[in-house]
């Protein structure tokens, strides 16, 4: 997934790319024109690589490991606040959607999660 960051592409499994708009697939192929064909970026961009089966409940730990450098120099309370935003997001997502594998999250799941936050915001405005 991190390999695709430089190309500003999210990972989409090949089934999703084939079911989606042809323009999306062409856009990905065009971005690969400057990448050597033996690069691991190629199968990742085309959705043909193995993805880790990380669940939503694993995300706070994964985020802490991946962004460890952002925690250096922070005070204990700052570190707690940084971690808690991921723990909070994980908890709410699992309540609203479920504890899915990250690569199995669908647009419908994202819409349900977004709708939850919009409804929460409206309830807070009404108060």
C-alpha positions as CSV (number, residue, x, y, z in Angstrom):
1,X,0.0,0.0,0.0
2,X,2.8,2.4,0.9
3,X,4.4,1.8,-2.6
4,X,1.3,3.4,-4.1
5,X,1.6,6.6,-2.0
6,X,4.2,8.2,-4.4
7,X,1.8,7.6,-7.3
8,X,-1.1,9.0,-5.2
9,X,-3.1,5.8,-5.9
10,X,-5.1,3.9,-3.3
11,X,-4.9,0.1,-3.4
12,X,-7.9,-1.4,-5.2
13,X,-8.1,-5.2,-5.7
14,X,-8.1,-6.2,-9.4
15,X,-11.8,-7.3,-9.2
16,X,-12.6,-3.7,-8.2
17,X,-10.6,-2.2,-11.0
18,X,-12.1,-4.5,-13.6
19,X,-15.6,-3.7,-12.3
20,X,-15.0,0.0,-12.1
21,X,-14.7,2.7,-14.8
22,X,-12.2,1.9,-17.6
23,X,-10.7,5.4,-17.2
24,X,-9.5,4.5,-13.7
25,X,-7.6,1.5,-15.1
26,X,-6.1,3.6,-17.9
27,X,-5.1,6.3,-15.4
28,X,-3.2,3.7,-13.4
29,X,-1.5,2.2,-16.4
30,X,-0.4,5.7,-17.6
31,X,1.2,6.4,-14.2
32,X,3.1,3.1,-14.5
33,X,4.7,4.2,-17.7
34,X,7.7,5.6,-15.9
35,X,8.1,2.7,-13.4
36,X,10.3,-0.3,-14.3
37,X,8.2,-3.3,-15.1
38,X,9.9,-5.5,-12.5
39,X,9.0,-3.0,-9.7
40,X,6.6,-4.3,-7.0
41,X,4.6,-1.1,-7.6
42,X,3.3,-2.5,-10.9
43,X,1.2,-5.4,-9.4
44,X,0.2,-3.2,-6.5
45,X,-1.2,-0.5,-8.8
46,X,-3.0,-3.1,-10.8
47,X,-4.5,-4.7,-7.7
48,X,-2.7,-8.0,-8.2
49,X,-0.6,-8.3,-5.1
50,X,-1.2,-10.0,-1.8
51,X,-2.6,-7.7,0.8
52,X,-2.2,-8.1,4.5
53,X,-5.3,-9.2,6.3
54,X,-5.3,-6.4,8.9
55,X,-8.6,-5.9,10.7
56,X,-10.0,-2.6,11.8
57,X,-9.2,-3.5,15.4
58,X,-5.5,-3.8,14.4
59,X,-5.3,-0.3,13.0
60,X,-4.4,1.7,16.1
61,X,-1.4,-0.5,16.6
62,X,-0.5,-0.5,12.9
63,X,-0.7,3.3,12.8
64,X,1.5,3.7,15.9
65,X,4.1,1.4,14.3
66,X,4.0,3.1,10.9
67,X,4.1,6.7,12.3
68,X,6.4,6.0,15.3
69,X,8.6,8.9,14.2
70,X,5.7,11.3,14.8
71,X,5.5,10.3,18.5
72,X,9.2,11.1,19.2
73,X,9.6,14.2,21.3
74,X,5.9,14.2,22.4
75,X,4.9,14.3,26.0
76,X,3.0,11.4,27.6
77,X,-0.3,13.2,27.3
78,X,0.4,14.2,23.7
79,X,1.1,10.5,22.8
80,X,-2.1,9.4,24.5
81,X,-4.1,12.0,22.5
82,X,-2.4,10.9,19.3
83,X,-3.2,7.2,19.9
84,X,-6.7,7.9,21.1
85,X,-7.9,9.3,17.8
86,X,-7.1,6.0,16.1
87,X,-8.6,4.0,18.9
88,X,-11.8,6.2,18.8
89,X,-12.1,5.8,15.0
90,X,-11.6,2.0,15.3
91,X,-14.2,1.7,18.0
92,X,-16.8,3.7,16.1
93,X,-16.1,2.0,12.8
94,X,-16.6,-1.4,14.4
95,X,-19.8,-0.3,16.0
96,X,-21.2,1.2,12.8
97,X,-19.9,-1.3,10.2
98,X,-17.9,-4.2,11.7
99,X,-14.4,-5.5,12.4
100,X,-13.6,-6.1,8.7
101,X,-10.3,-6.7,7.0
102,X,-9.1,-3.4,5.7
103,X,-9.1,-4.5,2.1
104,X,-12.7,-5.7,2.3
105,X,-14.1,-2.3,3.2
106,X,-16.6,-1.3,0.5
107,X,-17.9,2.1,-0.6
108,X,-21.2,1.2,1.1
109,X,-19.3,0.7,4.4
110,X,-17.6,4.1,4.0
111,X,-21.0,5.7,3.2
112,X,-22.5,4.1,6.4
113,X,-19.6,5.4,8.5
114,X,-19.8,8.9,6.9
115,X,-23.6,8.9,7.5
116,X,-23.1,8.0,11.1
117,X,-20.8,11.1,11.6
118,X,-23.2,13.4,9.6
119,X,-26.1,12.2,11.8
120,X,-24.0,12.8,14.9
121,X,-23.1,16.3,13.8
122,X,-26.8,17.1,13.1
123,X,-27.8,15.8,16.6
124,X,-25.1,18.0,18.2
125,X,-26.3,21.1,16.2
126,X,-29.9,20.5,17.4
127,X,-28.9,20.5,21.0
